Amino acid sequence: MTKLIAIDGPAGVGKSSVGKAIAKKFDINFFSTGEMYRCLAWKVLSQNIDPQDESAVIKIAKQVKWEYKAQDNVLRVYIDGVCPLDKIHNEEVGRAASKVSAIPDARTIIMDEQKKLAVAGNIVLEGRDIGTQIAPFAKVKIYLIASAKARAARRVKQLKEAGQNPVYEDILASIISRDERDSNRKIAPLKPAEDACIIDTSDLNLEEVINKVLEVASKNEW
């Protein structure tokens, strides 16, 4: 029987770190669906297109080719044969990703791709609408939350460790703005599935969150 775990929540709650650890525990693949929106945003920005230019973004979304390659229990996403992993995790691409993901037709195209992965199974899917839109049939649905201040502090730490010089107030404002956009978009707004287990990670370390997710998973029949 295949395993499918859906992990949702806003930016900065630890979804990727938790998801990767859970995937290793079950020896299945992990995939961060948000990387697809970041890849699309990167593609849009690289062509000097405004990420809010709906017709131009939709055109690119229809044209690109998606591929996935597993590496150490993590699926790497390729867009038109390129894996731009080192180029998509910055604030500019993050802001653009939130904008392109709010374009209904572009989001639908990417969601259809993600649904194929969910149906195939044996995967931990992490994102913002996995339990509600991509894999509502998943037996294990987790929704992670944390205060905006806690998430901003984590992001600042990550960026400093990456050699950048982030300003806490700017990061906090960006997180709050992104939460608002993600929660109020017309298609697949950010919200927990009705049967999701909600875990507040504000005052928990990574190991504590992983253990809570494993506890939830152990109570479900695959």
Short mmCIF file of the C-alpha atoms (twelve columns), coordinates in Angstrom:
data_MODEL
# 
_entry.id   MODEL 
# 
loop_
_atom_site.group_PDB 
_atom_site.id 
_atom_site.type_symbol 
_atom_site.label_atom_id 
_atom_site.label_alt_id 
_atom_site.label_comp_id 
_atom_site.label_asym_id 
_atom_site.label_seq_id 
_atom_site.Cartn_x 
_atom_site.Cartn_y 
_atom_site.Cartn_z 
_atom_site.pdbx_PDB_model_num 
ATOM 1   C CA . MET A 1   0.000   0.000  0.000   1 
ATOM 2   C CA . THR A 2   1.346   3.420  -0.939  1 
ATOM 3   C CA . LYS A 3   1.945   6.144  1.618   1 
ATOM 4   C CA . LEU A 4   0.861   9.759  1.167   1 
ATOM 5   C CA . ILE A 5   1.385   12.496 3.736   1 
ATOM 6   C CA . ALA A 6   0.142   16.059 3.195   1 
ATOM 7   C CA . ILE A 7   1.892   18.864 5.081   1 
ATOM 8   C CA . ASP A 8   0.490   22.385 4.742   1 
ATOM 9   C CA . GLY A 9   0.986   25.755 6.371   1 
ATOM 10  C CA . PRO A 10  2.307   29.278 5.792   1 
ATOM 11  C CA . ALA A 11  5.932   30.160 5.048   1 
ATOM 12  C CA . GLY A 12  8.501   29.639 7.780   1 
ATOM 13  C CA . VAL A 13  6.761   27.026 9.938   1 
ATOM 14  C CA . GLY A 14  9.275   24.280 9.150   1 
ATOM 15  C CA . LYS A 15  7.301   22.298 6.572   1 
ATOM 16  C CA . SER A 16  10.306  21.331 4.449   1 
ATOM 17  C CA . SER A 17  12.559  20.305 7.329   1 
ATOM 18  C CA . VAL A 18  9.790   18.236 8.894   1 
ATOM 19  C CA . GLY A 19  8.698   16.765 5.568   1 
ATOM 20  C CA . LYS A 20  12.205  15.639 4.617   1 
ATOM 21  C CA . ALA A 21  12.687  13.963 7.992   1 
ATOM 22  C CA . ILE A 22  9.336   12.173 7.769   1 
ATOM 23  C CA . ALA A 23  10.105  10.991 4.218   1 
ATOM 24  C CA . LYS A 24  13.386  9.470  5.394   1 
ATOM 25  C CA . LYS A 25  11.623  7.740  8.283   1 
ATOM 26  C CA . PHE A 26  9.250   6.009  5.862   1 
ATOM 27  C CA . ASP A 27  11.812  5.708  3.035   1 
ATOM 28  C CA . ILE A 28  9.596   7.559  0.562   1 
ATOM 29  C CA . ASN A 29  10.168  10.768 -1.409  1 
ATOM 30  C CA . PHE A 30  9.636   14.330 -0.244  1 
ATOM 31  C CA . PHE A 31  8.517   17.117 -2.544  1 
ATOM 32  C CA . SER A 32  8.071   20.800 -1.814  1 
ATOM 33  C CA . THR A 33  5.294   21.888 -4.169  1 
ATOM 34  C CA . GLY A 34  6.131   25.536 -3.584  1 
ATOM 35  C CA . GLU A 35  9.323   25.021 -5.574  1 
ATOM 36  C CA . MET A 36  7.190   24.728 -8.707  1 
ATOM 37  C CA . TYR A 37  5.735   28.194 -8.150  1 
ATOM 38  C CA . ARG A 38  9.213   29.506 -7.373  1 
ATOM 39  C CA . CYS A 39  10.519  27.909 -10.585 1 
ATOM 40  C CA . LEU A 40  7.712   29.494 -12.583 1 
ATOM 41  C CA . ALA A 41  8.381   32.845 -10.904 1 
ATOM 42  C CA . TRP A 42  12.104  32.513 -11.664 1 
ATOM 43  C CA . LYS A 43  11.288  31.748 -15.294 1 
ATOM 44  C CA . VAL A 44  8.987   34.784 -15.445 1 
ATOM 45  C CA . LEU A 45  11.537  37.115 -13.863 1 
ATOM 46  C CA . SER A 46  14.352  35.790 -16.077 1 
ATOM 47  C CA . GLN A 47  12.317  36.910 -19.083 1 
ATOM 48  C CA . ASN A 48  11.732  40.362 -17.558 1 
ATOM 49  C CA . ILE A 49  8.008   39.734 -17.234 1 
ATOM 50  C CA . ASP A 50  5.920   41.306 -14.489 1 
ATOM 51  C CA . PRO A 51  4.721   38.433 -12.243 1 
ATOM 52  C CA . GLN A 52  1.339   40.163 -12.128 1 
ATOM 53  C CA . ASP A 53  0.998   40.149 -15.926 1 
ATOM 54  C CA . GLU A 54  -1.582  37.369 -15.978 1 
ATOM 55  C CA . SER A 55  -1.640  36.617 -19.712 1 
ATOM 56  C CA . ALA A 56  2.164   36.459 -19.961 1 
ATOM 57  C CA . VAL A 57  2.482   34.247 -16.865 1 
ATOM 58  C CA . ILE A 58  -0.252  31.881 -18.077 1 
ATOM 59  C CA . LYS A 59  1.473   31.589 -21.465 1 
ATOM 60  C CA . ILE A 60  4.721   30.529 -19.822 1 
ATOM 61  C CA . ALA A 61  2.917   28.137 -17.461 1 
ATOM 62  C CA . LYS A 62  1.355   26.406 -20.466 1 
ATOM 63  C CA . GLN A 63  4.661   26.104 -22.320 1 
ATOM 64  C CA . VAL A 64  7.119   24.867 -19.686 1 
ATOM 65  C CA . LYS A 65  7.998   21.199 -19.249 1 
ATOM 66  C CA . TRP A 66  8.232   19.731 -15.741 1 
ATOM 67  C CA . GLU A 67  10.473  16.841 -14.709 1 
ATOM 68  C CA . TYR A 68  11.385  15.337 -11.317 1 
ATOM 69  C CA . LYS A 69  14.466  13.417 -10.215 1 
ATOM 70  C CA . ALA A 70  14.841  11.750 -6.818  1 
ATOM 71  C CA . GLN A 71  17.966  12.369 -4.745  1 
ATOM 72  C CA . ASP A 72  18.281  11.180 -1.123  1 
ATOM 73  C CA . ASN A 73  14.504  10.876 -0.672  1 
ATOM 74  C CA . VAL A 74  13.937  14.354 -2.126  1 
ATOM 75  C CA . LEU A 75  12.368  15.028 -5.519  1 
ATOM 76  C CA . ARG A 76  14.201  17.782 -7.386  1 
ATOM 77  C CA . VAL A 77  12.076  19.721 -9.850  1 
ATOM 78  C CA . TYR A 78  13.320  20.646 -13.315 1 
ATOM 79  C CA . ILE A 79  11.739  23.317 -15.465 1 
ATOM 80  C CA . ASP A 80  12.570  23.034 -19.161 1 
ATOM 81  C CA . GLY A 81  15.492  20.764 -18.292 1 
ATOM 82  C CA . VAL A 82  16.979  23.102 -15.667 1 
ATOM 83  C CA . CYS A 83  16.996  22.636 -11.887 1 
ATOM 84  C CA . PRO A 84  17.311  26.245 -10.633 1 
ATOM 85  C CA . LEU A 85  17.434  25.265 -6.955  1 
ATOM 86  C CA . ASP A 86  20.249  27.709 -6.155  1 
ATOM 87  C CA . LYS A 87  18.382  30.601 -7.775  1 
ATOM 88  C CA . ILE A 88  14.838  30.325 -6.406  1 
ATOM 89  C CA . HIS A 89  15.252  30.648 -2.644  1 
ATOM 90  C CA . ASN A 90  15.543  34.390 -2.228  1 
ATOM 91  C CA . GLU A 91  13.053  37.062 -1.224  1 
ATOM 92  C CA . GLU A 92  12.561  38.450 -4.758  1 
ATOM 93  C CA . VAL A 93  11.582  35.057 -6.179  1 
ATOM 94  C CA . GLY A 94  9.502   34.324 -3.079  1 
ATOM 95  C CA . ARG A 95  7.442   37.478 -3.536  1 
ATOM 96  C CA . ALA A 96  7.034   36.770 -7.251  1 
ATOM 97  C CA . ALA A 97  6.022   33.174 -6.519  1 
ATOM 98  C CA . SER A 98  3.221   34.366 -4.258  1 
ATOM 99  C CA . LYS A 99  1.975   36.612 -7.065  1 
ATOM 100 C CA . VAL A 100 2.092   34.044 -9.882  1 
ATOM 101 C CA . SER A 101 0.477   31.435 -7.632  1 
ATOM 102 C CA . ALA A 102 -2.486  33.777 -7.169  1 
ATOM 103 C CA . ILE A 103 -3.216  33.744 -10.928 1 
ATOM 104 C CA . PRO A 104 -6.029  31.164 -11.215 1 
ATOM 105 C CA . ASP A 105 -5.187  29.649 -14.613 1 
ATOM 106 C CA . ALA A 106 -1.463  29.430 -13.876 1 
ATOM 107 C CA . ARG A 107 -2.142  27.830 -10.499 1 
ATOM 108 C CA . THR A 108 -4.542  25.307 -12.046 1 
ATOM 109 C CA . ILE A 109 -1.884  24.191 -14.536 1 
ATOM 110 C CA . ILE A 110 0.650   23.578 -11.763 1 
ATOM 111 C CA . MET A 111 -1.924  21.962 -9.482  1 
ATOM 112 C CA . ASP A 112 -2.728  19.435 -12.201 1 
ATOM 113 C CA . GLU A 113 0.971   18.492 -12.292 1 
ATOM 114 C CA . GLN A 114 1.079   18.119 -8.514  1 
ATOM 115 C CA . LYS A 115 -2.024  15.939 -8.451  1 
ATOM 116 C CA . LYS A 116 -0.192  13.389 -10.588 1 
ATOM 117 C CA . LEU A 117 2.450   13.062 -7.870  1 
ATOM 118 C CA . ALA A 118 -0.214  12.673 -5.186  1 
ATOM 119 C CA . VAL A 119 -2.008  9.917  -7.097  1 
ATOM 120 C CA . ALA A 120 1.271   8.041  -7.639  1 
ATOM 121 C CA . GLY A 121 1.769   8.011  -3.850  1 
ATOM 122 C CA . ASN A 122 4.734   7.028  -1.664  1 
ATOM 123 C CA . ILE A 123 5.482   10.686 -1.105  1 
ATOM 124 C CA . VAL A 124 5.356   13.473 1.449   1 
ATOM 125 C CA . LEU A 125 3.895   16.530 -0.275  1 
ATOM 126 C CA . GLU A 126 4.479   19.896 1.358   1 
ATOM 127 C CA . GLY A 127 2.754   23.130 0.393   1 
ATOM 128 C CA . ARG A 128 -0.222  25.349 1.105   1 
ATOM 129 C CA . ASP A 129 -3.121  23.456 -0.442  1 
ATOM 130 C CA . ILE A 130 -2.112  19.787 -0.369  1 
ATOM 131 C CA . GLY A 131 -4.783  18.638 2.069   1 
ATOM 132 C CA . THR A 132 -7.518  20.811 0.592   1 
ATOM 133 C CA . GLN A 133 -6.879  20.696 -3.170  1 
ATOM 134 C CA . ILE A 134 -4.022  18.458 -4.291  1 
ATOM 135 C CA . ALA A 135 -4.584  15.396 -2.114  1 
ATOM 136 C CA . PRO A 136 -7.816  15.695 -0.114  1 
ATOM 137 C CA . PHE A 137 -7.833  11.881 -0.089  1 
ATOM 138 C CA . ALA A 138 -4.587  11.698 1.936   1 
ATOM 139 C CA . LYS A 139 -5.003  9.684  5.132   1 
ATOM 140 C CA . VAL A 140 -2.455  11.831 6.996   1 
ATOM 141 C CA . LYS A 141 -2.940  15.607 6.809   1 
ATOM 142 C CA . ILE A 142 -0.771  17.945 8.872   1 
ATOM 143 C CA . TYR A 143 -1.166  21.725 9.096   1 
ATOM 144 C CA . LEU A 144 1.758   23.533 10.747  1 
ATOM 145 C CA . ILE A 145 1.387   27.021 12.172  1 
ATOM 146 C CA . ALA A 146 3.637   29.506 14.013  1 
ATOM 147 C CA . SER A 147 3.485   33.172 14.904  1 
ATOM 148 C CA . ALA A 148 4.675   35.639 12.265  1 
ATOM 149 C CA . LYS A 149 7.401   36.866 14.647  1 
ATOM 150 C CA . ALA A 150 8.736   33.351 15.212  1 
ATOM 151 C CA . ARG A 151 8.768   32.698 11.476  1 
ATOM 152 C CA . ALA A 152 10.512  35.989 10.729  1 
ATOM 153 C CA . ALA A 153 13.210  35.205 13.287  1 
ATOM 154 C CA . ARG A 154 13.788  31.793 11.706  1 
ATOM 155 C CA . ARG A 155 14.010  33.289 8.225   1 
ATOM 156 C CA . VAL A 156 16.503  35.936 9.354   1 
ATOM 157 C CA . LYS A 157 18.660  33.199 10.871  1 
ATOM 158 C CA . GLN A 158 18.521  31.168 7.643   1 
ATOM 159 C CA . LEU A 159 19.490  34.151 5.503   1 
ATOM 160 C CA . LYS A 160 22.369  35.119 7.810   1 
ATOM 161 C CA . GLU A 161 23.665  31.560 7.701   1 
ATOM 162 C CA . ALA A 162 23.532  31.848 3.900   1 
ATOM 163 C CA . GLY A 163 25.747  34.941 4.071   1 
ATOM 164 C CA . GLN A 164 23.013  37.522 3.536   1 
ATOM 165 C CA . ASN A 165 22.207  40.638 5.567   1 
ATOM 166 C CA . PRO A 166 18.445  40.554 6.195   1 
ATOM 167 C CA . VAL A 167 16.490  43.211 8.100   1 
ATOM 168 C CA . TYR A 168 14.100  41.595 10.588  1 
ATOM 169 C CA . GLU A 169 11.368  44.229 10.149  1 
ATOM 170 C CA . ASP A 170 11.412  43.790 6.361   1 
ATOM 171 C CA . ILE A 171 11.204  40.004 6.634   1 
ATOM 172 C CA . LEU A 172 8.337   40.254 9.140   1 
ATOM 173 C CA . ALA A 173 6.412   42.646 6.864   1 
ATOM 174 C CA . SER A 174 7.003   40.325 3.885   1 
ATOM 175 C CA . ILE A 175 5.696   37.293 5.804   1 
ATOM 176 C CA . ILE A 176 2.562   39.122 6.960   1 
ATOM 177 C CA . SER A 177 1.917   40.400 3.418   1 
ATOM 178 C CA . ARG A 178 2.425   36.951 1.918   1 
ATOM 179 C CA . ASP A 179 0.113   35.334 4.468   1 
ATOM 180 C CA . GLU A 180 -2.583  37.832 3.521   1 
ATOM 181 C CA . ARG A 181 -2.174  37.178 -0.215  1 
ATOM 182 C CA . ASP A 182 -2.105  33.395 0.230   1 
ATOM 183 C CA . SER A 183 -5.138  33.369 2.529   1 
ATOM 184 C CA . ASN A 184 -7.265  35.635 0.347   1 
ATOM 185 C CA . ARG A 185 -6.504  34.403 -3.165  1 
ATOM 186 C CA . LYS A 186 -9.523  33.268 -5.191  1 
ATOM 187 C CA . ILE A 187 -8.266  29.771 -5.969  1 
ATOM 188 C CA . ALA A 188 -7.007  27.322 -3.311  1 
ATOM 189 C CA . PRO A 189 -6.598  29.826 -0.460  1 
ATOM 190 C CA . LEU A 190 -4.282  28.944 2.411   1 
ATOM 191 C CA . LYS A 191 -6.315  27.130 5.068   1 
ATOM 192 C CA . PRO A 192 -6.240  23.795 6.902   1 
ATOM 193 C CA . ALA A 193 -8.280  20.854 5.668   1 
ATOM 194 C CA . GLU A 194 -11.197 20.067 7.956   1 
ATOM 195 C CA . ASP A 195 -9.598  16.783 9.026   1 
ATOM 196 C CA . ALA A 196 -6.022  18.089 9.312   1 
ATOM 197 C CA . CYS A 197 -4.061  17.863 12.544  1 
ATOM 198 C CA . ILE A 198 -2.933  21.394 13.440  1 
ATOM 199 C CA . ILE A 199 0.471   21.709 15.135  1 
ATOM 200 C CA . ASP A 200 1.821   25.020 16.449  1 
ATOM 201 C CA . THR A 201 5.598   25.010 15.979  1 
ATOM 202 C CA . SER A 202 6.268   28.445 17.535  1 
ATOM 203 C CA . ASP A 203 7.857   27.017 20.683  1 
ATOM 204 C CA . LEU A 204 8.860   23.577 19.425  1 
ATOM 205 C CA . ASN A 205 12.200  22.430 18.068  1 
ATOM 206 C CA . LEU A 206 12.456  20.347 14.904  1 
ATOM 207 C CA . GLU A 207 12.663  17.000 16.681  1 
ATOM 208 C CA . GLU A 208 9.557   17.765 18.738  1 
ATOM 209 C CA . VAL A 209 7.560   18.630 15.625  1 
ATOM 210 C CA . ILE A 210 8.763   15.487 13.826  1 
ATOM 211 C CA . ASN A 211 7.708   13.342 16.767  1 
ATOM 212 C CA . LYS A 212 4.247   14.910 16.796  1 
ATOM 213 C CA . VAL A 213 3.810   14.221 13.074  1 
ATOM 214 C CA . LEU A 214 4.987   10.623 13.514  1 
ATOM 215 C CA . GLU A 215 2.491   10.215 16.330  1 
ATOM 216 C CA . VAL A 216 -0.327  11.369 14.058  1 
ATOM 217 C CA . ALA A 217 0.850   9.106  11.225  1 
ATOM 218 C CA . SER A 218 1.037   6.076  13.509  1 
ATOM 219 C CA . LYS A 219 -2.662  6.433  14.338  1 
ATOM 220 C CA . ASN A 220 -3.722  6.218  10.692  1 
ATOM 221 C CA . GLU A 221 -4.157  3.165  8.500   1 
ATOM 222 C CA . TRP A 222 -2.417  3.530  5.141   1 
# 
